[in-house]
Amino acid sequence: MREKFGLPLIAVLMLGFIFAIFSSNSREGENPSPTPVESVFRILEHDHERATPGLILVYPIRPRVYLVTKEGNVAHEWNLKQIPLFKGQKVELFHVEPTEEGSIIATLKDVGIARISWDNELEWFVPGRFHHDCAVTSSGAVMALARDVASVDFGDRSGEVLADFVVTIGTDGTVLARKNLTQLVSALIPKESVTKAFEHVERFRGEQKAFGNDSPSDLLHTNSMELFEGPLAGAQGGGVLFSFRALDTVAVTDLKLRGVLWKYSGGLSQQHDASRTDSAEVLVFDNGRDRKRSRIITIDPATNEVSWEYDGGDSDRFFAHKRGGAQRLSKGNTLITISFPGELREVTADGDVVWRAETSKEVFGGSIYRALQLDFPELFLKRYSPE
């Protein structure tokens, strides 16, 4: 889940942060001096009264994950290139999900998915064409997106396409289940898209691009998946919220992935990062590829109407041609990830920017995949901040 980290994780993060700051070569009788920390943000705006205090988990495509204060200082870092299994490999990060024990679940594009401890030790690894997103269940299992060539029945015809799957992984790294998501939501896919997919596969049969990412055979291109608790769009006891980029659609299924309970298209254009808000609405980063302008919206599933929108206005407009993210914070503000060129904004419900940061091009290479904020009481931030 993406709304907040649980309290057990907060304790782990705080202990790690204290260690990072106070583990020094201090002598008896001297005050410990903070360990130098790397700055990865350039803070452009910060309204301390209205911004939501917390730590931010942020990561580029490069295989490094940072836990950062809102002043831009690194509290903790995971470096996947230091793990023997990944040395010498081309590893690209997609979503990173924290656990309550302080580990992270790292989705490695088309390579696999890994659980990595707070101390940067590999706890388990599952190889496969995993991509984009994952979530941790209440039992500690992981549900992750993967893709593979598979046959799908579309009713009037069937055949192989690049299908998306939801893979369930146990706490010890054992694969427990594998559900064909493309088959589950096949009724949402337009017939003309299915025809183009089969024509593409036939034209390039035997070649890698027949089932390539972003090709016509990639019928869903699912780019986010969130497990949620509470009612939403017909799922009374919780469910799963998906974003299907190729369909310009977000949709809800039940937790057991038995069928679609709700969907919304309504002017979305290659959107990302759909999530449930505390008010049982759907928050979406709408990339706006067709209009060359991005926006953040919330959708009321009861009416299928947009209940809130932020696009920066005329003076602060933005456009992410791919990726991007949005997270509703505890104060009601929204943290926005503009993946290109690598900007983070926190905005109020009225659209006021109360915190803005530009990521370091040296560290992030001009883009970030996504950022997640850990909310916790302001007292902790003041007590343990390097300032």
N, C-alpha and C positions, 0 to 999 in steps of 0.2 A: 504494500500500500504506500501511497505517496503523500498522504496528508501531513503526517507527523511521525517522528520516531517515538518509540515507547520510552517510558522512564528508565528501564534498565539500561538502554543504550546511552541515555543521557549521562548516567553515572560513569559508564565506561569511557565516553568521550571526554568527560570532565577530568577523569583520572589521567587519561592520556595527554590532555592539554596541560594539566598541572605538571606532569612529568616533562613535557617538551619545554615548558617555560623555566622550571626550577631545577632541572637536573644540570648542575653546573659544577665547576671546580672551586666552589666556595670553601674558605677556610673557617675553622671554628671562630665564632665571634663576629664574622662578617655577614652582611646580608647577601643572600644568593642573588646573582645577577642573571637576567633572562638569557636563555640561549638565543643567539641570532636566528631569526626566522625570515624566510624568503617572502617577499611581497609579490603576489601574482595579480593583484587588481590595482588599477589607478582609480581612486574614488573621485567621482565627478560631482556628486551631490549626496548629502546625508543630513536629513532632518531627523535629529536624534529623538525628538518627542513623538513624531508620527510614524517613523520607520519601525519595523518589527525586529527586535533584537534576536540574535541567534547565530549559529554557525552554518556555513553553506558547504555542501558537498558538491564539488564541481569537477568536471573532467573533460578534456579534449578527446579527439579521436586517438591521439597518442596514448600509450598505455600507462598513464599516471593519473592517480586520483588524489584530489586535495580536499582537506577539510580546512576551511578558511573563515576567519572572522570578518565582520562587515567593515573592518578597517583595512582589510586586504592582507592580513598576516596569516601564514600557514600554521595551523595548529597540529596537523598531522598529514602524513603522505603515505600512499601506497604506490610502489613502483613495480609493475608487473615484469619489467625487463630484468629485475634482480632475481626473479624466480627461475630456477634452472630449466623447468619445462618450456619456458617461453623465450629463453635466450636464443638469439639468432633467427627467431621466427618473426614474420610480419604479423603483428597483432594490432587490431583496431578495436577500440572500445565503442560499444553502444551503451545501453543503459547500465547503470550501477545501482544496485539496491542494497541498502544497509540492513543489518540484522540487529536484534536486541542484544546480542552477545558482543557487538563491536566488530564483527566480520563484515565483509562486503560480498555480494554476489555480482560478479562481473560478466557481462555478456560480451563475448569476443566474436566479432563479425565473421560468420562462416567458418569459425575455428572450433568453438565450443563454449561452455559456460563453466565458471570456476567460482568456488568459495574460497576467499582469502582472509586470513585472520588479521586482527589488529596489528600484529607484528610482521605482517607481510609474508606469512607462511601459507603455502598451498594446502588447503584442507581436503578438497576434492575437485576433480575435473571430469566433465563429461564432454567428449568430443562430438562434433556435429555442426550442422549449418544453423546455428542459433543466431538470432538477429534481433535488434531493436529494443526488446523490453522483456522484463521478468517481474515477478511479484512473489512475496513470501506469504504463505498461508498462516493461519492461527496455530497450526500444528508444527510449523517450522519447515514444512515442505516448500519447494520452489516450483512455481508454474512459469514456464518460459516459452517464448515464441521461437519456432524453428521453421525451416523450409526444406522441401525435398521434392523430387519428381515423384508424382503419384497420380493414379487414375481417379478421376472425379466423374460422378454420374450427374448430368445436368437435366435428366428427365427424358428429353428427346434425343440426346446423344451423350456419349461418354468418351473419355480419353485422357491421356497424360497431359498434365500441366505442371507448372511450378506451384505446388500447394503449400499453404501455411499450416503449421501444426501447433498445438499447445501440448508441451511436454511437461509432465509432472515428475519431479525428482525428490527423493526422500532425503532426510537429514544426513544420511551417510553417502550421498551421491549416487544412489541406485535409482535408475529410471523406473517409475511405477506405472506410468500410463502415457499414451501418445494419441491425441485426438486430432483427426483431420478437420481443421477449421474451415478450409475452403469448401469441403463437402457440407459441413454444418450450415453455412450461410450461402450455399450455392444459389438459392432462390433470389438473393439480392443482386446477383451479377447479371447485367444486361446480356441478352442473347447475342447482340452484335459483338460484344467483347469476347464472348465464348467463341464465336466464329473466327474472329481475328486471332485468337490464341491458337486454335487448331491449325489455321492456315500458316501461322508463323512456325509452329512446331514442324509441320510437314515440309515447309520450305527449307528449314535448316536442320532437318533430322540428321543425327549423327554428329552435329557440331555443338560445341559448348553453349553457343548463344541461343540455341533452341529453347533452353530453359534458364536463361540468364536473368539476373535481378533487373528489374525495370523493363523487362521485355514484355511483349503482349501476353506471354504465357504466365506472367506474374500477375494474376488476376485480382488479388486483394492488396498486396503490398501492405500488410498489417504493420503499423508503426508504433502502436501503443496498446497496452493491455493493463487494466487496473482491476484488482479485486476490491470490492467495496462491501461495507456492512450497512444495514439499514435499508429502507425502501428507496427504490429509484425505478421509475418507468416500468412498473409491473413486476419488478423483482422485489418482493416484500422482505425476504429474509437475507438480502445480499445477492450479489451477482458479479458478473464480469463485464466491464466496459471496454470496447475495442474501438480503435480508429483504423479504418480501411482507406488508405491514401488513394489507391487506384479507383475507388468507388466514390470519392468525395463524401464519405459517409461515416458516422459514428453509430454504434449499435450496442445494445445490452443483451446478454444471454443470462440464463440462470447459472448457478455455481457449478452444476454438473454438465454444463455445455450441451444441453439437449435441444435448444432452439432459440431463435431470436424473439425477444420480448418487445423490443422498441428499436427504432432507427430514426436517424435524422440526416438529411442531406442539405436542404434549404440554403443553397448558396455557398457551401463550403468549397474550398479549392485547395486540395492536397494538404489537408490539415494534419496536425500532430498533437500528441500528448493530451488526450481526453481524460478528464478525471471528475469524480463526484465531489460537489461542495457540501458543506454541512447543512445547507438549506435544500438539499436534494435536487440540485440543478447540475448541469453538465458544463464544465469549464473546458474550453478548447482553444488551442493556438491555431488559428486559421491562417495558413500561409498566404493565401490570395495570389496564387501563381498566375491566374488568368487576368487579374487586375494590377499585378505588380505592386501590391500593397498588402501588408499583413495586418491582422487585428486579433484581439483576444475577445472572446464572447462567452457568455453563459446562456444556456438554453434551458427553458422550462419544459420538461418532458410532458407535463400535463396539457400544455397548449401548443407545444412545438414552436414557440416564439422565442426570439432573442430577447432576454431580459436585461442584459448589460453588454456594453461594447466599449472597447478601448482601442484606438488606432493611432494615438499620438497627436491627433489634430493636424492642422496644416503645418505647424512649426516643428513638430517632433515625430513625424511619420516614420515608419520603419518597414523594411521588407526583408524577409528571410526566404530565399528561394527554395530552401529545404531545411529540414530539422526545425528546431524551435521548441519552446516549452512554456508552460504556465502553471503556477502553483498558488492556490488560495491559502493565505497565511492566517494565523490565529487572530490578528487584529481586524481581519476582513480585507486587508490589502492583498495585492496579487504580485507575486514575483514572476517576472517575465525573462525568459532566455531568448535573446536574439542571437542565434547561433553564428550568423555571419553579420558583422565582422567580429563578434564575440563581446556582446554587451549584455549587461544585466540591469533590469529596472525593477524597482518596487513602486507600485502605483496604488493610490487610494481608490475607493469606490467612485470618487468624483473625478478621477483621472489625473490627480496631482502626483508628480514624481517626487517621492520622498527619499529615495536612495537610488543611486546610479553608479555603476562601475564599468570600466573598460578593462578587459582582460589583457594580460601581457602577451604581446605577439611572440616574444622569445620563448615563453613557456607554452602557450596554447596554439601557436602557429596561425593565428588569425581566425580561429573558430573554436567553438565549444559545442559539445553534444547537448548537454542539459545540466541544469543546476537544481539542487534540492536544498531547501533550508530546514535546519533543525530549530524548532522554536523551544525556548525554555525561559524561565523567569529572568527578568532584567537584572536582578541581583547577582545571578551567577555570571552574567556577561561582564558586569562592572568589576566583580571580584577577581576574575581570572583574565581579564583583558590585559595585553601587554602594556597598555597605557596606564 
